[in-house]
Amino acid sequence: MNFPESVSFTITNVCNLRCKMCGQWSEEGYMHANKERLRHEMTLEEWLRLVDELASNDVRSVLLRGGEPFLFSGIIDLLEYINARGMFISIDTNGTMLKKYAADIVRLGSMHLTISVDGPEEIHDQVRGVEGCFQRLREGIESLHELEQDGGKRISKSICFTISPYSYRGLGDMPDVARSLSIESINIVPYYYVPEQIGQVYEREMETHFACSAFSWRGFHHDESGVDVDEFQRQYDQYLANLAGLENFPYMTLSAAEYRTWFENATSPIGSMKCMNVEKLIDVQPNGDANFCVDFPDYVIGNVKEATLEEIWNGERAQRFRAYRRENPLAVCYRCGAKYMSEIEV
C-alpha cells in the first residue's frame, strides 16, 4: 500500500466573507444550498489523529484551507500539533483574522501564508462582499511584520489574486498593492466558470460512471466569463511591466493566448489535462469525506471517521476514479486549476 505525497485539510466551510467568485459562498455557492454541512465538522481531536497518521508516513507538509481556516475553533492547537510533529504548514487565508493570531503565527513559525487579495482596497472590498476587509488584512500583515522584527523570525507570505470579472481591472495595480503590504510574491489565477451545458455534461458523467450526484459546479455557474479579454490583456501587460523584482509565482502559468481562450471559450482545454492529484493528493473535507479535488469535491473516496487515510487512498473507490481520470478529463476539468496543487514543492 502507498500513501499520498500531498495532503490538504479543508478544516471548515465557515467563512466571514461572501466573495463573488467563490464556489462555496457566492450567490450560487454550494454552501448556500446545503448549510447542513456546517453542522458536521470534525473535532480538533479527529484532525489531530490524522496529523499523527501523516507524521507516521513521513509527510513533510500539510495545507490548511476553508472556508476561512482561522475561524476553526481549535486552529492554534492544530497548528501547534502539526508544528510539533515536524511538518511545514501552508495556510490559504482571506487575511481578516491575521491580527488576532499574529503572535501565535510568528511564535510557531515554519509556515507559509497565502493571502487572498483581489485588487486595490475598493475593488477588493467589492469582490469580497464586506466593507473594510482590505483594511483588516492590511492591519493583520502589519502586525505580523512588527512581530517578525521584534522576534527575529520571518513568516513566508504571498498574495493570491483571482482573475475574475469583478477584479481583473485591478490586475495592473497588483504589484503596487503587494509593495504597499510589503509582500514580495504574487500568484495570479483565473477564476472558474462553468456554463449550464458543461455542468449538465459533468452531472451525467458523474452519475453514469460513479453513481455520484454532482453539486459543486453550480457554485461556479456562469454561462460566460464576463471578462473583456482586450482589457484583461492591457491589465496583464501593465501587471508584468510593474513587477520590477516581485516574484510572479508560477502556480498556474498560462500564456496570453491561453488566458484569452480560457475567458472566451469554456469548452476548449487549457494547459495540462492530466490531473496528478489522483496520483499524489488527498483532501479531507470538514465532515471527514476524502476526495482528490478541493474545488469539485463531489466524489467521495472514503471518510476518515471510518477508515485511515492509507486505506482510503488505496481503496476501491479511489482506484476506480483514478483509473477513469487517467484516461478521461471530466467536463469541469477544462476550467479547474486545482489539478496543479500536487505539483507545488514546499
C-alpha positions as CSV (number, residue, x, y, z in Angstrom):
1,M,0.0,0.0,0.0
2,N,1.2,3.5,-0.7
3,F,0.4,6.9,0.7
4,P,-0.4,10.4,-0.8
5,E,2.5,12.8,-1.1
6,S,0.4,15.9,-0.7
7,V,-2.4,16.4,1.9
8,S,-5.0,19.2,2.2
9,F,-7.2,19.7,5.2
10,T,-10.3,21.7,4.5
11,I,-10.9,22.2,8.2
12,T,-14.0,24.4,8.0
13,N,-16.5,25.6,5.4
14,V,-17.4,28.6,7.6
15,C,-16.4,32.0,6.2
16,N,-16.8,35.6,7.2
17,L,-16.7,36.9,3.6
18,R,-19.0,36.5,0.6
19,C,-16.7,36.6,-2.4
20,K,-18.5,37.0,-5.7
21,M,-16.5,34.3,-7.5
22,C,-16.5,31.7,-4.6
23,G,-17.8,28.3,-5.3
24,Q,-18.9,27.9,-1.7
25,W,-20.4,31.3,-0.7
26,S,-21.1,33.3,-3.8
27,E,-24.8,33.8,-4.8
28,E,-24.9,30.3,-6.3
29,G,-22.3,28.8,-4.0
30,Y,-23.0,25.2,-2.9
31,M,-22.8,26.1,0.8
32,H,-26.0,28.2,0.4
33,A,-27.9,25.2,-0.8
34,N,-26.7,22.9,1.9
35,K,-25.8,24.7,5.1
36,E,-26.5,21.5,7.0
37,R,-22.9,20.6,6.0
38,L,-21.7,23.2,8.6
39,R,-23.2,21.0,11.4
40,H,-21.0,18.1,10.8
41,E,-17.5,19.4,11.0
42,M,-14.9,17.2,12.7
43,T,-13.5,17.9,16.1
44,L,-9.9,19.0,16.9
45,E,-9.2,15.5,18.2
46,E,-10.2,14.0,14.9
47,W,-7.9,16.3,13.0
48,L,-5.0,15.5,15.4
49,R,-5.4,11.8,14.7
50,L,-5.0,12.5,11.0
51,V,-1.8,14.5,11.8
52,D,-0.4,11.5,13.6
53,E,-1.1,9.4,10.5
54,L,0.7,11.9,8.3
55,A,3.7,12.0,10.6
56,S,3.9,8.2,10.7
57,N,4.0,8.2,6.9
58,D,6.7,10.9,6.7
59,V,4.5,13.5,5.1
60,R,6.6,16.7,5.1
61,S,3.9,19.4,4.9
62,V,0.1,19.9,5.0
63,L,-2.2,22.6,3.5
64,L,-4.9,24.1,5.7
65,R,-7.8,25.8,3.9
66,G,-11.5,26.6,4.3
67,G,-13.8,28.5,4.3
68,E,-11.6,30.6,6.4
69,P,-9.3,28.3,8.4
70,F,-8.7,30.8,11.2
71,L,-12.4,30.5,12.0
72,F,-11.9,26.9,13.1
73,S,-12.2,27.0,16.9
74,G,-9.1,24.9,17.5
75,I,-6.9,26.4,14.9
76,I,-3.9,27.3,17.2
77,D,-4.0,23.9,18.9
78,L,-4.0,22.3,15.5
79,L,-1.1,24.4,14.3
80,E,0.9,23.7,17.4
81,Y,0.4,20.0,17.0
82,I,1.4,19.9,13.3
83,N,4.4,22.0,14.1
84,A,5.4,19.7,17.0
85,R,5.2,16.7,14.6
86,G,7.8,18.4,12.4
87,M,5.6,19.3,9.4
88,F,5.6,22.5,7.4
89,I,2.2,24.3,7.3
90,S,0.7,26.2,4.4
91,I,-2.5,28.2,5.0
92,D,-4.9,29.7,2.5
93,T,-6.5,32.7,4.2
94,N,-8.5,35.8,3.4
95,G,-6.3,37.7,5.9
96,T,-9.1,39.1,8.1
97,M,-8.1,37.2,11.2
98,L,-4.3,37.6,11.0
99,K,-4.2,40.4,13.5
100,K,-5.9,38.3,16.1
101,Y,-3.5,35.4,15.6
102,A,-0.3,37.2,14.5
103,A,1.6,36.5,17.8
104,D,0.9,32.7,17.6
105,I,1.8,32.6,13.9
106,V,5.1,34.2,14.5
107,R,5.8,32.2,17.6
108,L,5.2,28.9,15.8
109,G,6.9,29.8,12.5
110,S,7.6,27.1,9.9
111,M,4.6,28.1,7.8
112,H,3.6,29.9,4.6
113,L,0.5,32.2,4.4
114,T,-1.2,32.6,1.0
115,I,-3.4,35.7,1.4
116,S,-6.2,36.4,-1.0
117,V,-6.1,39.9,-2.3
118,D,-8.3,40.9,-5.3
119,G,-7.0,44.4,-6.2
120,P,-6.7,47.8,-4.6
121,E,-8.9,48.4,-1.5
122,E,-12.1,49.5,-3.2
123,I,-12.1,46.6,-5.7
124,H,-11.0,44.1,-3.1
125,D,-13.9,45.0,-0.7
126,Q,-16.4,44.9,-3.5
127,V,-15.2,41.5,-4.6
128,R,-15.2,40.1,-1.1
129,G,-18.6,41.5,-0.2
130,V,-17.6,43.1,3.1
131,E,-16.6,46.7,3.5
132,G,-13.4,47.1,5.4
133,C,-12.0,43.7,4.9
134,F,-8.9,45.0,3.0
135,Q,-8.0,47.2,5.9
136,R,-8.3,44.3,8.2
137,L,-5.9,42.2,6.2
138,R,-3.5,45.2,6.0
139,E,-3.6,45.5,9.8
140,G,-3.0,41.8,10.2
141,I,0.0,41.8,7.8
142,E,1.4,44.9,9.6
143,S,1.1,43.1,12.9
144,L,3.0,40.1,11.5
145,H,5.8,42.3,10.2
146,E,6.1,44.1,13.6
147,L,6.3,40.8,15.5
148,E,8.7,39.4,13.0
149,Q,11.1,42.3,13.5
150,D,10.8,42.1,17.3
151,G,11.3,38.3,17.4
152,G,13.8,37.9,14.6
153,K,11.6,35.5,12.7
154,R,10.2,35.7,9.2
155,I,6.9,34.1,8.1
156,S,6.8,33.3,4.4
157,K,3.9,35.1,2.7
158,S,2.4,35.6,-0.7
159,I,-0.7,37.1,-2.4
160,C,-3.1,35.2,-4.5
161,F,-5.1,37.3,-7.0
162,T,-8.1,35.6,-8.6
163,I,-8.7,37.0,-12.1
164,S,-12.5,37.4,-12.4
165,P,-15.0,39.8,-14.0
166,Y,-15.2,41.5,-10.6
167,S,-11.4,42.1,-10.2
168,Y,-9.5,42.0,-13.4
169,R,-9.5,45.7,-13.9
170,G,-7.3,46.0,-10.8
171,L,-4.7,43.5,-12.0
172,G,-2.3,46.1,-13.3
173,D,-2.1,47.7,-9.9
174,M,-1.4,44.5,-8.0
175,P,2.4,44.9,-7.9
176,D,1.9,48.3,-6.1
177,V,-0.7,46.7,-3.8
178,A,1.9,44.0,-2.9
179,R,4.5,46.6,-2.2
180,S,2.2,48.5,0.0
181,L,1.7,45.3,2.0
182,S,5.5,44.5,2.0
183,I,4.8,41.2,0.2
184,E,7.2,40.1,-2.5
185,S,5.4,37.2,-4.2
186,I,2.1,37.3,-6.2
187,N,0.2,34.4,-7.7
188,I,-2.5,35.1,-10.2
189,V,-5.1,32.5,-11.2
190,P,-8.1,32.7,-13.5
191,Y,-11.4,32.1,-11.8
192,Y,-13.5,29.0,-12.7
193,Y,-16.7,29.4,-14.7
194,V,-19.0,26.5,-15.7
195,P,-21.7,27.1,-18.2
196,E,-25.0,25.3,-17.8
197,Q,-24.4,23.0,-20.7
198,I,-21.0,21.9,-19.4
199,G,-22.3,21.5,-15.9
200,Q,-25.1,19.2,-17.2
201,V,-22.5,17.1,-19.0
202,Y,-20.5,16.8,-15.8
203,E,-23.6,15.7,-13.8
204,R,-24.4,13.0,-16.3
205,E,-20.8,11.8,-16.4
206,M,-20.6,11.5,-12.6
207,E,-24.0,9.8,-12.4
208,T,-23.2,7.3,-15.3
209,H,-19.7,6.3,-14.2
210,F,-19.8,6.7,-10.4
211,A,-23.5,6.9,-9.4
212,C,-22.5,10.2,-7.9
213,S,-24.6,13.4,-7.5
214,A,-22.5,16.4,-8.7
215,F,-23.3,19.6,-6.9
216,S,-20.1,21.6,-6.7
217,W,-20.1,23.0,-10.3
218,R,-23.2,25.2,-9.5
219,G,-21.0,27.3,-7.3
220,F,-19.1,28.3,-10.3
221,H,-22.0,28.6,-12.7
222,H,-21.6,31.4,-15.2
223,D,-22.6,30.9,-18.9
224,E,-19.8,33.4,-19.9
225,S,-16.7,34.5,-18.2
226,G,-17.7,38.2,-18.1
227,V,-14.1,39.2,-18.8
228,D,-13.3,41.7,-21.6
229,V,-10.2,39.9,-23.0
230,D,-8.8,43.1,-24.6
231,E,-9.0,45.0,-21.3
232,F,-7.6,42.0,-19.5
233,Q,-4.6,42.0,-21.9
234,R,-3.9,45.7,-21.1
235,Q,-4.1,45.0,-17.4
236,Y,-1.9,41.9,-17.7
237,D,0.7,43.8,-19.7
238,Q,0.7,46.5,-17.0
239,Y,1.0,43.9,-14.3
240,L,4.0,42.3,-15.9
241,A,5.7,45.6,-16.6
242,N,5.2,46.8,-13.0
243,L,6.6,43.7,-11.2
244,A,10.1,45.1,-11.0
245,G,11.6,42.5,-8.8
246,L,8.5,41.0,-7.3
247,E,8.0,37.3,-7.8
248,N,5.3,36.2,-10.3
249,F,4.7,32.9,-8.7
250,P,4.2,30.2,-11.4
251,Y,1.4,28.1,-9.8
252,M,-0.7,28.0,-13.0
253,T,1.4,29.5,-15.8
254,L,-0.7,30.5,-18.8
255,S,0.4,32.4,-21.9
256,A,-1.5,35.5,-23.0
257,A,-3.2,33.3,-25.7
258,E,-4.2,30.7,-23.2
259,Y,-5.8,33.3,-20.9
260,R,-7.7,34.6,-23.9
261,T,-9.0,31.1,-24.7
262,W,-9.8,30.5,-21.0
263,F,-12.1,33.5,-20.9
264,E,-13.6,33.3,-24.4
265,N,-14.3,29.6,-24.7
266,A,-15.1,27.3,-21.8
267,T,-15.2,24.2,-23.9
268,S,-11.5,24.4,-25.0
269,P,-8.9,22.6,-22.9
270,I,-6.2,24.9,-21.4
271,G,-2.9,23.7,-20.0
272,S,-2.3,20.1,-18.9
273,M,-5.4,17.9,-19.0
274,K,-3.6,15.4,-16.7
275,C,-4.6,15.6,-13.0
276,M,-1.7,14.4,-10.9
277,N,-3.9,14.8,-7.8
278,V,-5.3,11.3,-8.3
279,E,-1.7,10.1,-8.1
280,K,-0.4,12.3,-5.3
281,L,-3.0,14.4,-3.3
282,I,-5.8,13.7,-0.9
283,D,-8.1,16.4,0.5
284,V,-10.2,15.9,3.7
285,Q,-13.4,17.9,3.9
286,P,-14.7,19.3,7.2
287,N,-17.1,16.3,7.7
288,G,-14.3,13.8,7.1
289,D,-15.1,13.0,3.5
290,A,-11.9,12.5,1.4
291,N,-11.5,13.3,-2.2
292,F,-9.0,14.2,-4.9
293,C,-10.2,17.8,-5.8
294,V,-10.6,20.6,-3.3
295,D,-12.8,22.7,-5.6
296,F,-15.0,19.9,-7.0
297,P,-15.4,17.6,-4.0
298,D,-18.3,15.6,-5.4
299,Y,-16.8,12.2,-5.5
300,V,-16.0,10.8,-2.0
301,I,-13.3,8.2,-1.9
302,G,-14.0,7.5,1.8
303,N,-14.5,9.1,5.2
304,V,-11.7,9.4,7.7
305,K,-14.1,8.7,10.6
306,E,-14.5,5.2,9.2
307,A,-11.1,4.3,7.7
308,T,-7.5,5.5,7.7
309,L,-6.1,7.8,5.0
310,E,-4.0,4.9,3.8
311,E,-7.0,2.6,3.5
312,I,-9.0,5.3,1.7
313,W,-6.1,6.2,-0.7
314,N,-5.7,2.5,-1.7
315,G,-9.4,1.6,-1.6
316,E,-11.6,0.5,-4.4
317,R,-13.4,3.8,-4.8
318,A,-10.2,5.7,-5.2
319,Q,-8.8,3.2,-7.6
320,R,-11.9,3.3,-9.8
321,F,-11.9,7.1,-10.0
322,R,-8.1,7.2,-10.5
323,A,-8.3,4.8,-13.4
324,Y,-11.1,6.7,-15.1
325,R,-9.5,10.2,-14.6
326,R,-6.1,9.0,-16.0
327,E,-7.9,8.5,-19.4
328,N,-10.7,11.0,-19.3
329,P,-10.7,14.7,-18.2
330,L,-14.1,15.5,-16.7
331,A,-16.1,18.3,-18.2
332,V,-15.3,20.7,-15.3
333,C,-11.5,19.9,-15.5
334,Y,-11.2,22.2,-18.5
335,R,-11.7,25.2,-16.1
336,C,-10.1,23.9,-12.9
337,G,-6.8,24.9,-11.5
338,A,-6.9,22.6,-8.5
339,K,-5.2,19.9,-10.6
340,Y,-1.9,21.8,-10.2
341,M,-1.9,21.6,-6.4
342,S,0.0,18.4,-6.1
343,E,2.8,19.8,-8.3
344,I,3.8,22.6,-5.8
345,E,7.0,21.9,-4.0
346,V,7.1,23.2,-0.4
